[in-house]
Amino acid sequence: MGPELAAVSGFALKVADDLVDELSRPQWALPCGLVAAAAALASVATGVRPDLYLGLILGNAVAGKIDEISHLAAAAIVALGVLITRPEVTPLTLLIITVLATLDEVIHPVEPTGLRPVLKIGAVVGWAFGVLDGITALAVITFDLGYHAAELLTGAIRCSNPIRA
């Protein structure tokens, strides 16, 4: 159940981002950010390592991507919730996910396919070398897939109604 919830978290987070940046609907961004945070906390409660979300938060902060109230609210809720409910963070895992998330954000604008492979490939490599457990590695991938699914959805909305977007 953890990886599925990670997909919901990634989807809701990207929708929150695009509601502000692409769809001119900022009033819905905070509720979507809260859904992303709730799904992240639920996935941690079902076995996903807390390092995943803490690393994503830190990596995005380093890359300067926590730039909206919905991001800040979701990041704060997830960080506090994870540390309260499941504080067993592994420094190496946290560092690896932080670096991968930062690279994923920094390389994205220049990566020609738009697929943002760094985080996904890093999750598989981390699992192969025993740094990430299977559930967390799968959660990294499903989080990213949810994120990309939302990107496709908001792109389709923009294309179908270019005047409002």
C-alpha positions, 0 to 999 in steps of 0.5 A, spaced: 500 500 500 505 504 501 508 505 493 500 506 491 500 512 496 506 515 494 503 515 487 497 519 490 502 523 493 506 525 487 500 526 483 497 531 488 503 535 489 504 536 481 497 538 481 498 543 486 504 546 483 501 546 476 494 549 479 499 555 481 504 555 475 500 553 469 492 553 470 491 559 474 487 556 480 491 557 486 485 557 491 486 549 490 493 548 491 493 548 498 488 543 499 492 539 493 498 540 497 495 537 504 492 531 500 500 530 498 502 530 505 496 526 507 498 520 502 506 521 504 504 520 511 500 514 510 505 511 505 510 512 511 505 508 516 505 502 511 512 501 510 515 506 506 522 509 509 521 516 512 528 518 508 524 518 502 520 524 503 525 527 507 530 527 502 525 529 497 523 535 501 531 537 502 533 536 495 527 540 492 529 545 498 536 545 495 534 546 488 530 552 490 523 548 488 519 549 495 517 556 492 509 556 493 505 556 500 502 549 498 509 546 497 511 549 504 505 547 507 506 540 504 513 540 506 512 542 513 506 537 515 510 531 512 517 533 515 514 534 522 509 528 521 514 523 519 519 525 524 514 524 530 511 518 527 517 514 524 523 518 526 528 512 524 532 516 519 538 513 516 543 518 514 546 515 508 539 513 505 537 520 506 543 523 503 542 519 497 535 521 496 537 528 497 542 528 492 538 524 487 532 529 488 536 535 487 540 532 481 533 530 478 531 538 479 537 541 477 538 536 470 530 537 468 531 543 465 536 541 460 534 533 460 532 533 452 527 527 453 523 530 459 523 524 463 527 526 469 530 519 470 535 521 475 531 519 481 528 513 478 535 510 476 538 512 482 532 508 486 533 502 482 541 502 483 540 504 490 535 498 491 540 493 487 546 495 492 542 494 498 541 502 500 534 502 499 529 497 501 524 494 495 518 498 498 521 504 498 525 504 491 518 502 488 515 508 492 520 512 489 518 510 482 511 510 483 511 517 486 515 519 480 510 516 476 504 519 479 508 526 478 508 525 471 501 523 470 499 529 473 503 533 468 500 529 463 493 531 465 495 538 467 498 539 460 492 536 457 487 541 460 492 547 458 491 544 451 484 543 451 483 550 454 489 555 452 485 561 454 484 559 461 491 556 462 
